[in-house]
Amino acid sequence: MSKTEKSFPRNFTGCLTCVQVLNIMVLLGFMLNYALRVNLTIAIVEMIIPTTNTTNVTETANVTDMFNVTEHPHREQTRYQWDTTQKNLLLGCFFWGYVLTELPGGRLAEIIGARRVFGYSTLLASILTLLSPAAAAAGFGWIVALRVLLGFLLGATWPAILPMASKWIPPMDRSKFMSNMMASSLGAAITMPICGFLIAHLGWESSFYFTGIIGLMWSLSWFAVVYDTPAEHPRISDTERNYLLKVLPQDENAKKGHMPVPWCQMLTSPPVWAIIITHGCSVFGYFTVVNQLPTYIESILHYSIKHNGLLSSLPYLGKYLCALASSVLADSLRRSGRLSTTSARKLFTGFAVGLPGVLMVAQAFFGHDRVWSVAIFTIALTINGAVTAGYLGNGLDIAPNFSGTIFGMANTLSSLGGWLSTFMVGELTKQHNTYAQWQIVFFILAGVYVVGALSFIIFGSGELQPWNARQPTREQEPLNDTDKTEKA
C-alpha cells in the first residue's frame, strides 16, 4: 500500500457510503456496549433497601440529588436486602463471563464474520438486559447468573470488530475507525445521567428497559445495513465496491476458507507481545483511575465527585474527543508520508500511555489538593484516548488476518488487570486509608504506564508480519531444481 494513499472516494449521489454507515453503526454499537454494562452501576443504589448506615443513606440520595428531582412519594419500588458483599459481587461478576470470550470472540469473527458475532452478542445482551428486573425478583442467584452471561456475550464484541475493519477500512483510515471503540466512554457519560433521570422518575427498572430497548433497535438496524465484506453487501455502489476490493484484496483467501492460526509464530512475535503488554498496562491504569477516583476524592479529599454529573462525565468525554482528534491526525500523517506506520504507532502510544505515567508521579506529589487531583486525573484519562492512533489497532497493521485473535489475547489480559487494580488498591488502603498509602498507588500506576509505553516503543512495529500470509501446503510449494529434474 502506498504511503500516499488517496482518501476514500465520496459518493456522488449525496448519500452515505457503506463505509460511513459502518462507522456510524460501530460508534453507536460501542456506546451501547457500555450502556448495557453500566446501567446496573447507578440502578443498584435504588435496588437495595436503605440501612441505617450513613454511607448507604448518602448513596441512595445520590440518584435524586444529582438531578434535583423530588422522588414521588406514592411510587412503590421493589427493593432487596442485599448486603455490601452481595452488592460488590453483583457489580463484579460481569467480568467472570467477560474474560472468557475475548479470545474466542476474536477468532470466531475471523471464521464466521464479525456481523454475526457482534450483532448476535449485542442482540442477546439486550434481551438479557430487559430480563434483569425479572431475574432480580427471582432471586439474587438469578441476577448474578444473568450478569455473568451478559459479560460472556459482550466480551466477544470488542475483538470481533477488528476482522471487520480488515475487510472494510483502507489501511490509511484505520486509526480513525478505531476511535469508534472509544465511543464506549461517551456511552457511559451519556447513559449514567439519562438512567439517573429515569430512575428518579420511573424507578430503577426503567434503566434496564431503556437500555434494553435501545439495544434491540440497534441490533435490528445492524443486521439490516451491515455486511461482512463489500462483495456481500447488496446495496453498495459499484464505485465503492471496486475501490475497496482494489485496496483490500480479500476474495481469494475467502474462497479458500479461514486460515489456521500460526500460534508458534504469533506467540514468539515481539510486536504481538508489545500490543498485549501495552494494552494490559494501559487498561490497568484506566480501570484504576476510573474505579477508584470517587473513593479517593471522597475518603482523602472529603469531597463527593458524584454530586457533580458534569464533572464526572468530563474524563469520558475528553477521552473520546482525544481519540478522534489523534486518530485523524495519525491517519493524515501516514497518508501524506510524513510518518511511517511504525513511527506513528510508537509516537502516539508513547504519548497516550507514557504521559499518563508522568502525570501519576505529579499526582503523588500534588494529589492532596482537590483541584489538582481532579485536573490531573481528567487530563490523564483524556490523553489516554490517543491509544486509538497508537497500539489499539496495531493488530490490523501487523496481521490483519489474525487481528481479532491478537486483540482477544490483549483484552483478556487487560480484563484480568481490571480485577487486579481493584485488589491492589483494596490491599494497600484497607488498614490505613491515608494519602501516604495512595501515593504508593500512584507510583505503581506511574511504573505500569511507563512499562507499557516502553514495551511498545522498543518492540512495537507497523510492518506486516510474514506469518500473516497463508502458508503454502505441500501441493502448493514451488518446485526446486531437483524436483523439476525428476518431473522431467
C-alpha positions in Angstrom: 0.0 0.0 0.0 1.4 3.4 -1.0 2.1 5.8 1.8 0.3 8.5 -0.3 -3.0 6.5 -0.5 -5.8 8.7 -1.5 -8.8 9.5 0.7 -11.9 7.3 0.3 -13.9 8.5 -2.7 -17.1 10.4 -1.9 -20.5 9.1 -3.0 -21.6 11.4 -5.8 -25.3 10.7 -5.1 -25.0 12.6 -1.9 -26.0 9.5 0.2 -23.8 7.9 2.8 -21.4 5.3 1.6 -21.5 1.8 3.2 -18.2 2.6 5.0 -19.7 5.7 6.5 -22.7 3.7 7.6 -20.4 1.1 9.1 -18.6 3.8 11.1 -21.8 5.2 12.4 -23.1 1.7 13.4 -19.9 0.7 15.1 -19.7 4.0 17.0 -23.3 3.6 18.3 -22.6 -0.1 19.0 -19.8 0.7 21.3 -21.8 3.4 23.0 -24.5 0.8 23.6 -21.9 -1.8 24.7 -21.1 0.4 27.8 -24.7 1.4 28.3 -25.7 -2.3 28.8 -22.8 -2.6 31.2 -23.1 0.5 33.4 -26.9 0.6 33.8 -26.5 -1.5 36.9 -23.9 0.8 38.4 -26.5 3.5 39.0 -29.6 1.3 39.3 -28.2 -0.8 42.2 -28.3 2.2 44.5 -32.1 2.2 44.3 -32.4 -1.6 44.1 -31.1 -2.1 47.7 -33.1 -1.4 50.8 -31.5 1.6 52.7 -29.9 0.8 56.0 -29.1 3.0 58.9 -25.5 3.0 57.6 -24.6 6.6 56.7 -22.8 5.6 53.5 -25.8 3.8 52.2 -28.2 6.6 53.0 -26.0 9.0 51.2 -25.7 6.7 48.2 -29.4 6.3 48.0 -29.9 10.0 47.9 -27.3 10.5 45.1 -29.6 9.5 42.2 -32.3 12.0 43.1 -29.9 14.7 44.4 -27.8 14.6 41.2 -30.8 15.6 39.1 -32.6 17.8 41.7 -35.7 15.6 41.4 -38.1 15.0 44.2 -38.9 11.3 44.5 -42.6 10.5 44.0 -43.9 9.7 47.5 -46.6 7.4 46.2 -44.4 5.3 43.8 -43.5 2.0 45.3 -40.3 0.3 44.3 -39.3 -3.2 44.8 -36.0 -3.3 46.8 -33.8 -6.1 48.0 -32.0 -6.8 51.2 -28.5 -7.3 49.7 -25.5 -6.6 51.9 -22.3 -4.9 50.9 -20.7 -8.2 49.9 -23.6 -9.2 47.7 -23.6 -5.7 46.1 -19.9 -5.9 45.2 -20.3 -9.4 44.0 -23.1 -8.3 41.7 -21.1 -5.4 40.3 -18.0 -7.5 39.7 -19.5 -10.8 38.4 -19.9 -9.3 34.9 -16.1 -9.8 34.4 -16.3 -13.5 35.1 -18.0 -14.1 31.8 -16.3 -11.2 30.0 -12.8 -12.6 30.3 -13.9 -16.0 28.9 -15.0 -14.8 25.4 -12.3 -12.3 24.5 -10.1 -14.7 22.6 -12.9 -17.0 21.3 -14.8 -13.9 20.1 -12.0 -12.6 18.1 -11.2 -15.9 16.5 -14.9 -16.7 15.8 -15.2 -13.3 14.0 -12.3 -14.3 11.8 -14.0 -17.5 10.9 -17.8 -16.7 10.6 -17.6 -12.9 10.3 -18.0 -10.0 12.7 -21.5 -9.2 11.5 -22.9 -12.2 13.3 -20.6 -12.2 16.3 -21.0 -8.5 17.1 -24.7 -8.4 16.1 -26.0 -11.5 17.9 -23.9 -10.9 21.0 -25.4 -7.4 21.3 -28.9 -8.6 20.5 -28.8 -11.4 23.1 -27.3 -9.0 25.7 -30.1 -6.5 25.1 -32.7 -9.3 25.7 -30.9 -10.2 28.9 -31.0 -6.6 30.0 -34.7 -6.4 29.5 -35.0 -9.6 31.7 -32.8 -8.1 34.5 -35.7 -6.8 36.7 -37.4 -10.3 36.5 -34.1 -12.0 37.3 -33.6 -9.8 40.4 -37.2 -10.6 41.5 -36.5 -14.3 41.1 -33.6 -14.2 43.4 -30.0 -13.0 43.9 -28.5 -16.0 42.3 -30.5 -15.4 39.1 -29.4 -11.8 38.7 -25.8 -12.8 39.3 -26.1 -15.6 36.6 -27.6 -13.1 34.2 -24.8 -10.6 34.7 -22.2 -13.3 34.1 -23.9 -14.3 30.9 -24.2 -10.7 29.9 -20.4 -10.3 30.3 -19.9 -13.6 28.4 -21.8 -12.1 25.4 -20.3 -8.6 25.5 -16.8 -9.9 25.9 -16.9 -11.2 22.3 -17.8 -7.9 20.8 -14.5 -5.9 21.3 -12.1 -8.2 19.4 -14.8 -9.0 16.8 -14.7 -5.6 15.2 -11.0 -5.8 14.1 -11.6 -8.5 11.5 -14.4 -6.4 10.0 -12.1 -3.4 9.8 -9.6 -5.6 7.8 -12.3 -6.2 5.2 -13.8 -2.7 5.0 -11.4 0.0 6.1 -8.4 1.0 4.0 -5.1 0.9 5.9 -4.6 4.7 6.0 -8.1 5.2 7.5 -7.9 2.6 10.3 -6.8 4.9 13.2 -10.0 7.0 12.7 -12.1 3.8 12.5 -10.6 2.5 15.8 -11.6 5.7 17.5 -15.2 4.4 17.3 -14.3 2.0 20.0 -13.6 4.9 22.4 -17.3 5.8 22.0 -17.8 3.4 24.8 -16.6 6.1 27.1 -19.0 8.5 25.5 -21.8 5.9 26.0 -21.0 5.7 29.7 -21.0 9.5 30.0 -24.4 9.8 28.4 -26.0 6.7 29.9 -25.4 7.4 33.5 -27.2 10.8 33.7 -30.1 9.5 31.5 -30.6 6.4 33.6 -30.3 8.5 36.8 -33.1 10.8 35.5 -35.3 7.8 34.5 -34.7 6.1 37.9 -35.7 9.3 39.8 -39.0 9.5 37.9 -39.9 5.9 37.0 -37.9 3.6 39.3 -34.8 1.6 38.8 -36.4 -0.9 36.5 -36.6 1.8 33.8 -32.8 1.9 33.4 -32.8 -1.7 32.2 -35.9 -1.3 30.0 -34.5 1.8 28.3 -31.1 0.4 27.5 -32.5 -3.0 26.5 -35.0 -1.4 24.0 -32.3 0.8 22.5 -30.1 -2.4 22.2 -32.9 -4.2 20.3 -33.4 -1.3 17.9 -29.7 -1.1 17.2 -29.4 -4.8 16.7 -32.1 -4.9 14.1 -30.5 -1.9 12.3 -27.1 -3.6 12.4 -28.3 -6.7 10.6 -30.2 -4.5 8.1 -27.3 -2.3 7.0 -24.0 -4.0 7.9 -22.3 -6.9 6.0 -19.1 -8.7 6.5 -17.4 -7.8 3.2 -18.1 -5.3 0.3 -18.6 -8.2 -2.0 -21.6 -9.4 0.1 -23.3 -6.1 0.5 -26.5 -5.9 -1.7 -26.7 -2.1 -1.8 -23.1 -1.0 -2.2 -22.3 1.1 -5.3 -20.1 -0.2 -7.9 -17.6 2.6 -7.4 -17.3 1.9 -3.6 -17.1 -1.9 -4.1 -14.4 -1.7 -6.8 -12.4 0.8 -4.7 -12.5 -1.4 -1.6 -11.7 -4.6 -3.5 -8.8 -2.9 -5.1 -7.2 -1.5 -1.9 -8.3 -4.5 0.3 -7.8 -7.7 -1.7 -9.7 -10.4 0.1 -11.7 -12.6 -2.1 -9.0 -15.3 -2.8 -8.5 -16.0 0.9 -12.2 -16.1 1.5 -12.7 -18.7 -1.2 -10.0 -20.9 0.4 -11.7 -20.8 3.8 -10.4 -19.3 7.0 -6.7 -19.6 7.8 -5.4 -21.6 10.7 -3.8 -19.5 13.4 0.1 -19.7 13.3 0.3 -20.0 17.1 4.0 -20.6 17.2 5.0 -17.6 15.2 2.4 -15.4 16.8 3.3 -16.3 20.4 7.0 -15.7 19.7 6.4 -12.4 17.8 7.8 -9.3 19.7 5.3 -6.9 18.0 2.4 -9.1 19.2 3.6 -9.1 22.8 4.2 -5.4 22.5 0.4 -5.0 21.8 -0.6 -7.4 24.6 1.7 -5.9 27.3 0.9 -2.3 26.4 -2.8 -2.9 26.3 -2.7 -4.6 29.7 -0.8 -1.7 31.3 -2.9 1.0 29.7 -6.3 -0.6 30.7 -4.9 -1.4 34.2 -4.2 2.3 34.7 -7.6 3.3 33.2 -9.6 1.0 35.4 -7.7 2.1 38.5 -8.3 5.7 37.8 -12.0 5.4 36.8 -13.0 2.9 39.5 -11.0 4.5 42.4 -11.3 8.2 41.6 -14.6 8.7 43.5 -13.3 6.7 46.5 -10.1 8.7 46.6 -11.8 12.1 46.4 -14.4 11.2 49.0 -12.1 9.5 51.5 -9.0 11.6 51.2 -10.2 14.9 49.9 -13.6 14.7 51.6 -15.4 15.8 48.5 -18.0 13.8 46.5 -17.4 14.0 42.8 -20.6 12.1 42.2 -22.6 15.2 43.2 -21.4 16.9 40.0 -22.7 14.9 37.0 -20.8 17.2 34.5 -17.5 16.8 36.3 -18.0 13.0 36.4 -18.5 12.9 32.6 -15.5 15.1 31.7 -12.9 12.3 31.6 -15.2 10.1 29.4 -15.9 12.9 27.0 -12.3 14.1 26.9 -11.1 10.6 26.1 -13.4 10.2 23.1 -12.5 13.6 21.7 -8.8 13.0 22.1 -9.2 9.6 20.5 -11.0 11.1 17.5 -8.5 14.1 17.1 -5.4 11.9 17.4 -6.7 9.3 15.0 -7.5 11.9 12.3 -4.0 13.4 12.8 -2.3 10.0 12.7 -4.0 8.9 9.5 -3.2 12.3 7.9 0.5 12.0 8.8 0.7 8.4 7.5 -1.3 9.2 4.3 1.0 12.1 3.4 4.1 10.0 4.1 5.4 12.3 6.8 5.3 9.4 9.3 5.6 5.7 8.6 3.0 3.4 10.2 5.6 2.2 12.7 6.7 5.7 13.7 3.1 6.9 14.1 2.1 3.9 16.3 5.1 4.4 18.5 4.7 8.2 18.7 1.0 8.1 19.7 1.4 5.2 22.1 4.2 6.9 23.9 2.0 10.0 24.2 -1.1 8.1 25.2 0.4 5.7 27.7 3.7 7.3 28.7 2.4 10.8 29.6 -0.2 9.5 32.0 2.6 7.8 33.8 4.3 11.1 34.3 1.0 12.6 35.4 0.7 9.9 38.1 4.0 11.0 39.5 2.6 14.5 39.6 -0.5 13.1 41.4 1.7 11.5 44.0 3.1 15.0 44.9 0.2 17.3 44.3 -2.7 14.9 44.8 -3.6 16.2 48.3 -5.1 19.2 46.6 -8.7 18.8 45.3 -8.4 20.9 42.2 -5.0 19.4 41.2 -6.3 15.9 41.8 -9.4 16.3 39.6 -7.4 18.1 36.9 -4.6 15.5 36.7 -7.0 12.6 36.6 -9.1 14.2 33.9 -6.0 15.1 31.8 -4.6 11.6 32.2 -7.8 9.9 31.0 -8.2 12.4 28.2 -4.7 11.8 26.9 -5.1 8.0 27.1 -7.7 8.3 24.3 -4.9 8.7 21.8 -4.3 4.9 22.1 -6.6 4.6 19.0 -3.9 6.2 16.9 -1.3 4.0 18.7 -1.3 0.4 19.6 -5.1 -0.3 19.7 -5.5 -1.0 16.0 -1.9 -2.2 15.5 -3.0 -5.8 15.0 -4.5 -4.7 11.7 -1.1 -3.4 10.7 0.9 -6.4 11.5 -1.5 -9.3 10.9 -5.0 -8.3 9.6 -5.9 -11.9 9.1 -5.5 -12.6 12.8 -6.3 -9.1 14.3 -9.3 -10.5 16.2 -7.2 -13.2 17.8 -4.4 -10.7 18.8 -6.9 -8.2 20.3 -8.7 -11.1 22.1 -5.4 -12.1 23.8 -4.7 -8.5 24.7 -8.1 -7.8 26.1 -8.1 -11.0 28.1 -5.0 -9.7 30.0 -6.5 -6.3 30.4 -9.7 -7.7 31.8 -7.7 -9.5 34.5 -5.9 -6.2 35.1 -9.2 -4.5 35.9 -9.7 -7.0 38.7 -6.1 -6.8 39.8 -6.2 -3.0 40.1 -9.2 -3.2 42.5 -7.5 -5.8 44.5 -4.3 -3.7 44.7 -6.0 -0.6 45.9 -8.0 -2.6 48.5 -5.0 -4.3 49.9 -3.0 -1.0 50.2 -5.7 1.0 51.8 -7.8 -1.4 53.8 -5.8 -0.9 57.0 -4.7 2.7 56.6 -6.7 4.7 54.1 -4.3 7.6 54.1 -2.7 9.9 51.5 0.6 8.2 52.1 -0.9 4.9 51.0 -2.5 6.4 48.0 0.9 7.8 47.0 2.1 4.2 46.7 -0.9 3.5 44.4 0.1 6.5 42.2 3.7 5.4 42.0 2.7 1.9 41.0 0.4 3.4 38.3 3.2 5.5 37.0 5.5 2.5 36.7 2.9 0.4 35.0 2.1 3.1 32.5 5.8 3.7 31.7 6.5 -0.1 31.3 3.6 -0.2 28.8 4.8 2.7 26.8 8.4 1.5 26.7 7.4 -2.0 25.7 5.7 -0.8 22.6 8.3 1.8 21.7 11.0 -0.9 21.9 9.2 -3.9 20.4 6.3 -2.5 18.5 6.0 -2.4 14.7 3.7 -1.3 12.0 5.1 -3.7 9.4 3.1 -6.6 8.0 4.4 -9.8 9.5 5.3 -12.7 7.2 3.2 -15.2 9.2 0.0 -13.2 8.3 0.0 -14.8 4.8 -1.4 -18.2 4.1 1.3 -20.8 4.3 1.6 -22.9 1.2 0.6 -26.5 1.5 2.8 -29.4 0.3 1.0 -29.4 -3.0 1.3 -25.6 -3.4 5.0 -25.4 -2.6 7.1 -24.2 -5.6 9.3 -26.9 -7.2 13.0 -26.8 -6.6 15.6 -27.7 -9.2 15.8 -31.3 -8.1 12.0 -31.7 -8.3 11.9 -30.2 -11.7 14.6 -32.6 -13.0 12.7 -35.6 -11.5 9.5 -34.4 -13.1 11.2 -34.1 -16.5 
